[in-house]
Structures are given as structure tokens and as C-alpha cells.
């Protein structure tokens, strides 16, 4: 696994977009101090904040983790060229994003590979996708399979308790949030229809 520092890339993307720290913070509803701390690596964003940053800056998870050297171009994704791509990526080569509050994303496959985007997501005991309680929304369809542990999904005004072996699928534009209320680590595979978004 390769731990990825996302701060410098987020800083570059913000500057490329012509945004100040204050203007970006105001647009996504967080403090300028938080943006500065994320860009300098002093703190990690929550899942919800990372969604908002990726959406506003028009970047992909592939680019953010270094899997793709180029930022997405206007007009949507380009068909990947797999002629020089190895058919196997070893466990030590998976990019890992450590998110705030005990959440970790390990990128297993991505559109840069010519495959669906799949991420091994880990929630430590007490972890939440948004410590502030703000739900996430983003384009696409979110689907997941819980491998270990237990996780609670808050979706709109409903609450669902998931156990190992359970799966989920819903329109990601519906407000949602995940919580690990158990004393055990929860792990699952998340798949999305968009290269820019994960939970």
C-alpha cells in the first residue's frame, strides 16, 4: 500500500482553478483554516469535505492519488489505453488515502485501469464519514458490500444497520452518511459510477 499525500495536489488544483483559500472554503461551506491545513498536510478532510473539494475543483480520484498523471479534461473521460498496463497490481501498489476520523480508502481499481472504480473502505470503531454530521451527496450510483464488522447507513431520514455480508445500492444524490458504532473495524468494497466520488 502506498500512503498518498493529497494536500499538494489539492493546492495545485485550487490554484489552477483560480480560487483563493477563502473563496474555495466559502463555496464548499468550511473554514479557510481547514482548507489551509488540508493543503499543508496538517489535517485530513472528512469524506464529505473531500467530496466537496473533488466536485468543486473538477478533479478525479485517479489524479488525486497519482494513478493518472493528467487532470480530467472537459468533455468527460477518455477511453484508457491498456496496452502497457500490467494485469495485476500487487497489494503494496494500491494507493491509500487516510481520511479524517478513522476512515481509510484503498484504491483497488479505477477507470485509469479501464475497470470499474472499486475501493476497499475501512471504518475504525467510532469512525464516521462526516464527524460534523453533515451528509454527503454526489452524482452517480453508490454500491457496496460489507466484508467485516458492522456499519450504520443514514440515508435521507432512514437508518440501516449493516452486518458482514450485507450490501447496499442507492442514488448517491440522496443525502447519506456512514457511522461505525461498534467496537470492531468495518471493511467493505465500495463501487461507484463516477471516478471522482467515493464514500
HELIX and SHEET records of a PDB file:
HELIX    1   1 UNK A    7  UNK A   16  1                                  10    
HELIX    2   2 UNK A   21  UNK A   28  1                                   8    
HELIX    3   3 UNK A   32  UNK A   39  1                                   8    
HELIX    4   4 UNK A   47  UNK A   57  1                                  11    
HELIX    5   5 UNK A   61  UNK A   65  1                                   5    
HELIX    6   6 UNK A   91  UNK A   93  5                                   3    
HELIX    7   7 UNK A  111  UNK A  113  5                                   3    
SHEET    1   A 7 UNK A   2  UNK A   3  0                                        
SHEET    2   A 7 UNK A  95  UNK A  99  1                                        
SHEET    3   A 7 UNK A 103  UNK A 109 -1                                        
SHEET    4   A 7 UNK A 117  UNK A 123 -1                                        
SHEET    5   A 7 UNK A 186  UNK A 192 -1                                        
SHEET    6   A 7 UNK A 141  UNK A 148 -1                                        
SHEET    7   A 7 UNK A 167  UNK A 171 -1                                        
SHEET    1   B 3 UNK A 158  UNK A 163  0                                        
SHEET    2   B 3 UNK A 150  UNK A 155 -1                                        
SHEET    3   B 3 UNK A 176  UNK A 179 -1                                        
END                                                                             
